[in-house]
């Protein structure tokens, strides 16, 4: 989401995430001044960031690639801003900028004084960030961009399930998505142990919930699955060791491990995961946790493609819809960064 931790400590030593975002929305009726419009906006992401990874997945599942372009920031950055070092001339070819901060400064009419975070939606013509409200971005892609969804796009936020999805998401955010950060960036032992306990109690709760049902809410993939998956995908690679979330590896929690593999092997999920970017970001950027910047060689990723057996629980990943086609060539994760190419 942000640079390093995008948060601060309170007197108790607990990590406190900065949740002040630019909440302008891009909507079908343009009520905030920004209409849904093909080719007007650019989605800036990092494949390393779990919060940005959600928007990559939802954009893929809904088939919005042809109307909403995507810029991928480098997984490694300094204190000032995410950057576009992966692109020729170290500039995003559409926005023409080296640092994402430039788009935030354009929004502020000067120097932006809050965290420069991803995902961010940028108005291409003005070069200004429209919104970085990561939670609302994916919901709006599902509910406001429907005129441009691909044929067969799944219903990720169906109206009849929204209350339950929102309730599950609230628990998952507090104890899992943000919980791993609360453990990893805890300022003292007590704060760490509190976050650790909350995390694994919630993972146990999720294991019980998923033992007899294939997906978190209803019989198809929803926004709730997207939000949990991006944390699970990073668990063994970074959170288990780097953030000291080490009661169990994901691969040692049978139900969650099978659930995560099921989603990973579903088009639109695993094909967005770049384990090289993930490990480089956490281990190289978080110098306060890993001063040497040494990136672990492991873990072995081959298990992600092993049979999961979750289909016996029933459910249909896309409901009455269909899987998305393969990602565009210029958005395909390099084969050496994913076990899907093995």
MOZI-V998857 format. One record per residue. RES is the residue in three letters. OMEGA is omega in whole degrees, -180 to 180 (NA if undefined). Layout:
RES_OMEGA ; RES_OMEGA
This chain:
UNK_-176 ; UNK_176 ; UNK_-176 ; UNK_-173 ; UNK_-177 ; UNK_180 ; UNK_-179 ; UNK_180 ; UNK_171 ; UNK_-173 ; UNK_-180 ; UNK_-176 ; UNK_-178 ; UNK_176 ; UNK_-178 ; UNK_-177 ; UNK_174 ; UNK_-179 ; UNK_176 ; UNK_-175 ; UNK_171 ; UNK_-169 ; UNK_174 ; UNK_-178 ; UNK_172 ; UNK_-172 ; UNK_-179 ; UNK_-178 ; UNK_176 ; UNK_-175 ; UNK_175 ; UNK_179 ; UNK_-179 ; UNK_-179 ; UNK_168 ; UNK_-174 ; UNK_180 ; UNK_172 ; UNK_180 ; UNK_-172 ; UNK_176 ; UNK_179 ; UNK_180 ; UNK_-176 ; UNK_163 ; UNK_178 ; UNK_178 ; UNK_-168 ; UNK_-179 ; UNK_-179 ; UNK_177 ; UNK_-180 ; UNK_177 ; UNK_-177 ; UNK_176 ; UNK_-179 ; UNK_-177 ; UNK_177 ; UNK_179 ; UNK_-176 ; UNK_-177 ; UNK_177 ; UNK_-177 ; UNK_-176 ; UNK_-175 ; UNK_-178 ; UNK_-180 ; UNK_-177 ; UNK_-175 ; UNK_175 ; UNK_-179 ; UNK_180 ; UNK_176 ; UNK_178 ; UNK_-177 ; UNK_-178 ; UNK_176 ; UNK_-177 ; UNK_-170 ; UNK_-171 ; UNK_162 ; UNK_-177 ; UNK_-177 ; UNK_-180 ; UNK_-180 ; UNK_-175 ; UNK_175 ; UNK_-179 ; UNK_177 ; UNK_177 ; UNK_174 ; UNK_-174 ; UNK_180 ; UNK_-177 ; UNK_177 ; UNK_-178 ; UNK_176 ; UNK_-179 ; UNK_176 ; UNK_178 ; UNK_-179 ; UNK_179 ; UNK_175 ; UNK_178 ; UNK_177 ; UNK_179 ; UNK_-175 ; UNK_-176 ; UNK_-178 ; UNK_-179 ; UNK_178 ; UNK_-171 ; UNK_177 ; UNK_-176 ; UNK_176 ; UNK_-170 ; UNK_170 ; UNK_3 ; UNK_174 ; UNK_174 ; UNK_-175 ; UNK_173 ; UNK_-173 ; UNK_-176 ; UNK_-178 ; UNK_-177 ; UNK_-177 ; UNK_170 ; UNK_176 ; UNK_-179 ; UNK_170 ; UNK_-180 ; UNK_-168 ; UNK_-179 ; UNK_-179 ; UNK_-179 ; UNK_-176 ; UNK_177 ; UNK_180 ; UNK_175 ; UNK_180 ; UNK_-169 ; UNK_-177 ; UNK_-177 ; UNK_-173 ; UNK_-180 ; UNK_-176 ; UNK_175 ; UNK_177 ; UNK_173 ; UNK_-178 ; UNK_179 ; UNK_-179 ; UNK_174 ; UNK_-175 ; UNK_-179 ; UNK_-176 ; UNK_-173 ; UNK_-176 ; UNK_-179 ; UNK_-172 ; UNK_-179 ; UNK_-180 ; UNK_177 ; UNK_-179 ; UNK_-180 ; UNK_179 ; UNK_-179 ; UNK_180 ; UNK_178 ; UNK_-177 ; UNK_178 ; UNK_-173 ; UNK_-170 ; UNK_-175 ; UNK_-179 ; UNK_179 ; UNK_-178 ; UNK_179 ; UNK_178 ; UNK_179 ; UNK_175 ; UNK_-175 ; UNK_-178 ; UNK_178 ; UNK_-177 ; UNK_176 ; UNK_-174 ; UNK_-177 ; UNK_180 ; UNK_178 ; UNK_-177 ; UNK_177 ; UNK_179 ; UNK_179 ; UNK_-180 ; UNK_179 ; UNK_-179 ; UNK_-173 ; UNK_172 ; UNK_179 ; UNK_177 ; UNK_176 ; UNK_178 ; UNK_179 ; UNK_177 ; UNK_178 ; UNK_-179 ; UNK_-174 ; UNK_-178 ; UNK_-176 ; UNK_179 ; UNK_-173 ; UNK_-177 ; UNK_-173 ; UNK_-178 ; UNK_179 ; UNK_-175 ; UNK_180 ; UNK_176 ; UNK_175 ; UNK_176 ; UNK_-179 ; UNK_179 ; UNK_178 ; UNK_-176 ; UNK_178 ; UNK_-175 ; UNK_-174 ; UNK_174 ; UNK_180 ; UNK_-179 ; UNK_-178 ; UNK_-168 ; UNK_-177 ; UNK_-177 ; UNK_-177 ; UNK_-171 ; UNK_-178 ; UNK_-179 ; UNK_-174 ; UNK_-179 ; UNK_175 ; UNK_177 ; UNK_-162 ; UNK_172 ; UNK_180 ; UNK_167 ; UNK_173 ; UNK_-178 ; UNK_176 ; UNK_177 ; UNK_-166 ; UNK_-177 ; UNK_-179 ; UNK_179 ; UNK_178 ; UNK_178 ; UNK_-179 ; UNK_178 ; UNK_177 ; UNK_180 ; UNK_-179 ; UNK_-178 ; UNK_177 ; UNK_179 ; UNK_-179 ; UNK_-180 ; UNK_-177 ; UNK_-179 ; UNK_173 ; UNK_-172 ; UNK_178 ; UNK_-175 ; UNK_176 ; UNK_179 ; UNK_-179 ; UNK_-177 ; UNK_-179 ; UNK_-179 ; UNK_-174 ; UNK_-174 ; UNK_179 ; UNK_-175 ; UNK_-177 ; UNK_-177 ; UNK_179 ; UNK_178 ; UNK_-176 ; UNK_-172 ; UNK_-178 ; UNK_-177 ; UNK_179 ; UNK_-179 ; UNK_-179 ; UNK_178 ; UNK_-178 ; UNK_2 ; UNK_174 ; UNK_-175 ; UNK_-172 ; UNK_-179 ; UNK_-178 ; UNK_-177 ; UNK_179 ; UNK_-179 ; UNK_-176 ; UNK_177 ; UNK_-176 ; UNK_-179 ; UNK_179 ; UNK_177 ; UNK_-178 ; UNK_-177 ; UNK_178 ; UNK_-174 ; UNK_-174 ; UNK_-180 ; UNK_177 ; UNK_-179 ; UNK_-175 ; UNK_176 ; UNK_175 ; UNK_175 ; UNK_177 ; UNK_180 ; UNK_175 ; UNK_-176 ; UNK_-177 ; UNK_176 ; UNK_-180 ; UNK_178 ; UNK_180 ; UNK_-174 ; UNK_-179 ; UNK_-178 ; UNK_-176 ; UNK_177 ; UNK_-179 ; UNK_-179 ; UNK_-177 ; UNK_NA
